[in-house]
């Protein structure tokens, strides 16, 4: 068994200005924490495996490739099927903290719109 305090990891991210902190990983599973300052976020992309994000703190815009958008906040979870394009952006005035997990090892493919068309 392994244990992690998300409160401690959030403090670590804030002090170290880290956007991503890896938490647990095996050859077929990984979990991590994302810490975005207001306005920061991801590019439009997808992964080869399904994934989820739980909002720990803050407010996020989640956009799909077709322009669909939804705002998610603390204690809400979003699920992305494999190869489902998305973009997450902090639209709040405080840090956005997300807990994510995906069914693949760290280092799996991150496919952006530009890479997919190229």
PyMOL commands that set and color helices and strands:
alter all, ss='L'
color gray80, all
select helices_A, chain A and resi 6-16+113-117
alter helices_A, ss='H'
color red, helices_A
select strands_A, chain A and resi 20-25+30-36+45-47+51-57+59-64+69-73+77-80+86-90+96-102+110-112
alter strands_A, ss='S'
color yellow, strands_A
deselect
rebuild
show_as cartoon
